[in-house]
Amino acid sequence: MTTPKVISTTELAATDAKWITLKKISYLDADGKERLWECAERKTRKSSGIDAVAVLAVLRSKTAAFPTSTIVIEQYRPPIDKVIVELPAGLIDDGETPEQAAYRELEEETGFKADSVIESSPVIVTDPGMTNANMKLVVLSVVLEDKLELPDQKLEPGEFIFRRVVELSKLHSELRDYDAKGFVVDARLSHWASGYQLAARLK
């Protein structure tokens, strides 16, 4: 298999872009002074008003055959020319709720079928200084009958996603190991893992 890499980069006019566009915003600051701001916007936002969903799957066994775990994915991202370690995620289809999108994306990218929603976050943003893109974090429960087995993924053509099950108690240290190996860890996953570890330490 070929190692993904960027082979060229060129300027792209907003009129030629399929997925995103650029906007110039005129706004009034706290002093009443008019200012300008540049930002990127997705062209794919549907009727829900929410762009995307990220999925934190909580994997458990009815027989306690394995520790409570989650699943992360490794995926090459051309904008930074690196393999990213992140949560399963994807855009929300028209007429789809964020929770429905979470069920779908989890099964497509990892093969696992969730049985219930544990929590669905408010609408959140990750880079509001550059884009109005938003999303929700949906925590899904995946209860297996016994031992951990990896089901078949349902990837679309052009998707190359490696999945990995990680014990929740070891997630923070595993992400540090990824960093040491040259991977880039997604900020949302890193923040969640840090919060989970800190909560355990402060008990």
PEZI-V408176 format. One record per residue. RES is the residue in one small letter. SS is DSSP state (helix for helix, strand for strand, loop for the rest). OMEGA is omega as a letter, one per 20 degrees, with the letter a starting at -180 (999 if undefined). BURIAL is # if it has 9 or more other C-alpha atoms within 8 Angstrom, else .. Layout:
res:RES ss:SS omega:OMEGA burial:BURIAL
res:RES ss:SS omega:OMEGA burial:BURIAL
This chain:
res:m ss:loop omega:a burial:.
res:t ss:loop omega:r burial:.
res:t ss:loop omega:a burial:.
res:p ss:loop omega:r burial:.
res:k ss:loop omega:r burial:.
res:v ss:loop omega:r burial:.
res:i ss:loop omega:r burial:.
res:s ss:loop omega:r burial:.
res:t ss:loop omega:r burial:.
res:t ss:loop omega:r burial:.
res:e ss:loop omega:a burial:.
res:l ss:loop omega:r burial:.
res:a ss:loop omega:a burial:.
res:a ss:helix omega:a burial:.
res:t ss:helix omega:r burial:.
res:d ss:helix omega:a burial:.
res:a ss:loop omega:a burial:#
res:k ss:loop omega:a burial:.
res:w ss:loop omega:a burial:.
res:i ss:strand omega:r burial:#
res:t ss:strand omega:r burial:#
res:l ss:strand omega:r burial:#
res:k ss:strand omega:r burial:.
res:k ss:strand omega:a burial:.
res:i ss:strand omega:r burial:.
res:s ss:strand omega:a burial:.
res:y ss:strand omega:r burial:.
res:l ss:strand omega:r burial:#
res:d ss:loop omega:a burial:.
res:a ss:loop omega:r burial:.
res:d ss:loop omega:a burial:.
res:g ss:loop omega:r burial:.
res:k ss:loop omega:r burial:.
res:e ss:strand omega:r burial:.
res:r ss:strand omega:r burial:.
res:l ss:strand omega:r burial:.
res:w ss:strand omega:r burial:.
res:e ss:strand omega:r burial:#
res:c ss:strand omega:r burial:#
res:a ss:strand omega:r burial:#
res:e ss:strand omega:r burial:#
res:r ss:strand omega:r burial:#
res:k ss:loop omega:a burial:.
res:t ss:loop omega:a burial:.
res:r ss:loop omega:a burial:#
res:k ss:loop omega:a burial:#
res:s ss:loop omega:a burial:.
res:s ss:loop omega:a burial:#
res:g ss:loop omega:a burial:.
res:i ss:loop omega:a burial:#
res:d ss:loop omega:a burial:#
res:a ss:strand omega:r burial:#
res:v ss:strand omega:r burial:#
res:a ss:strand omega:a burial:#
res:v ss:strand omega:r burial:#
res:l ss:strand omega:a burial:#
res:a ss:strand omega:r burial:#
res:v ss:strand omega:a burial:#
res:l ss:strand omega:r burial:#
res:r ss:strand omega:r burial:#
res:s ss:strand omega:r burial:#
res:k ss:loop omega:a burial:#
res:t ss:loop omega:a burial:.
res:a ss:loop omega:a burial:.
res:a ss:loop omega:r burial:#
res:f ss:loop omega:a burial:#
res:p ss:loop omega:r burial:.
res:t ss:loop omega:a burial:#
res:s ss:strand omega:r burial:#
res:t ss:strand omega:a burial:#
res:i ss:strand omega:r burial:#
res:v ss:strand omega:r burial:#
res:i ss:strand omega:r burial:#
res:e ss:strand omega:a burial:#
res:q ss:strand omega:r burial:#
res:y ss:strand omega:r burial:#
res:r ss:strand omega:a burial:#
res:p ss:loop omega:a burial:.
res:p ss:loop omega:r burial:.
res:i ss:loop omega:r burial:.
res:d ss:loop omega:r burial:#
res:k ss:strand omega:r burial:#
res:v ss:strand omega:a burial:#
res:i ss:strand omega:r burial:#
res:v ss:strand omega:a burial:#
res:e ss:strand omega:r burial:#
res:l ss:loop omega:r burial:#
res:p ss:strand omega:a burial:#
res:a ss:strand omega:r burial:#
res:g ss:strand omega:r burial:#
res:l ss:strand omega:r burial:.
res:i ss:loop omega:r burial:#
res:d ss:loop omega:r burial:.
res:d ss:loop omega:a burial:.
res:g ss:loop omega:a burial:.
res:e ss:loop omega:r burial:#
res:t ss:loop omega:r burial:.
res:p ss:helix omega:a burial:#
res:e ss:helix omega:r burial:#
res:q ss:helix omega:r burial:.
res:a ss:helix omega:r burial:#
res:a ss:helix omega:r burial:#
res:y ss:helix omega:a burial:#
res:r ss:helix omega:a burial:.
res:e ss:helix omega:r burial:#
res:l ss:helix omega:a burial:#
res:e ss:helix omega:a burial:#
res:e ss:helix omega:a burial:#
res:e ss:helix omega:a burial:#
res:t ss:helix omega:a burial:#
res:g ss:loop omega:a burial:#
res:f ss:loop omega:r burial:#
res:k ss:loop omega:r burial:.
res:a ss:loop omega:r burial:#
res:d ss:loop omega:r burial:.
res:s ss:strand omega:r burial:.
res:v ss:strand omega:r burial:#
res:i ss:strand omega:a burial:.
res:e ss:strand omega:r burial:.
res:s ss:strand omega:a burial:#
res:s ss:loop omega:r burial:.
res:p ss:loop omega:r burial:.
res:v ss:loop omega:a burial:.
res:i ss:strand omega:r burial:.
res:v ss:strand omega:a burial:#
res:t ss:loop omega:r burial:.
res:d ss:loop omega:a burial:.
res:p ss:loop omega:r burial:.
res:g ss:loop omega:a burial:.
res:m ss:loop omega:a burial:.
res:t ss:strand omega:r burial:#
res:n ss:loop omega:a burial:#
res:a ss:loop omega:r burial:#
res:n ss:strand omega:a burial:#
res:m ss:strand omega:r burial:#
res:k ss:strand omega:r burial:#
res:l ss:strand omega:r burial:#
res:v ss:strand omega:r burial:#
res:v ss:strand omega:a burial:#
res:l ss:strand omega:r burial:#
res:s ss:strand omega:r burial:#
res:v ss:strand omega:a burial:#
res:v ss:strand omega:r burial:#
res:l ss:strand omega:a burial:#
res:e ss:loop omega:a burial:.
res:d ss:loop omega:a burial:#
res:k ss:loop omega:r burial:#
res:l ss:loop omega:r burial:.
res:e ss:loop omega:a burial:.
res:l ss:loop omega:r burial:.
res:p ss:loop omega:r burial:.
res:d ss:loop omega:r burial:.
res:q ss:loop omega:r burial:#
res:k ss:loop omega:a burial:#
res:l ss:loop omega:r burial:#
res:e ss:loop omega:r burial:.
res:p ss:loop omega:a burial:.
res:g ss:loop omega:r burial:.
res:e ss:loop omega:r burial:.
res:f ss:loop omega:a burial:.
res:i ss:loop omega:r burial:#
res:f ss:strand omega:a burial:.
res:r ss:strand omega:a burial:#
res:r ss:strand omega:r burial:.
res:v ss:strand omega:a burial:.
res:v ss:strand omega:r burial:#
res:e ss:strand omega:a burial:#
res:l ss:helix omega:a burial:.
res:s ss:helix omega:a burial:.
res:k ss:helix omega:a burial:.
res:l ss:helix omega:a burial:#
res:h ss:helix omega:a burial:#
res:s ss:helix omega:r burial:.
res:e ss:helix omega:r burial:#
res:l ss:helix omega:r burial:#
res:r ss:helix omega:r burial:.
res:d ss:helix omega:r burial:.
res:y ss:helix omega:a burial:#
res:d ss:helix omega:a burial:#
res:a ss:helix omega:a burial:.
res:k ss:loop omega:r burial:.
res:g ss:loop omega:r burial:.
res:f ss:loop omega:r burial:#
res:v ss:strand omega:a burial:#
res:v ss:strand omega:r burial:#
res:d ss:loop omega:a burial:#
res:a ss:helix omega:a burial:.
res:r ss:helix omega:r burial:.
res:l ss:helix omega:r burial:#
res:s ss:helix omega:a burial:#
res:h ss:helix omega:a burial:.
res:w ss:helix omega:a burial:.
res:a ss:helix omega:r burial:#
res:s ss:helix omega:r burial:#
res:g ss:helix omega:r burial:.
res:y ss:helix omega:r burial:.
res:q ss:helix omega:a burial:#
res:l ss:helix omega:r burial:.
res:a ss:helix omega:r burial:.
res:a ss:helix omega:a burial:.
res:r ss:helix omega:a burial:.
res:l ss:loop omega:r burial:.
res:k ss:loop omega:999 burial:.
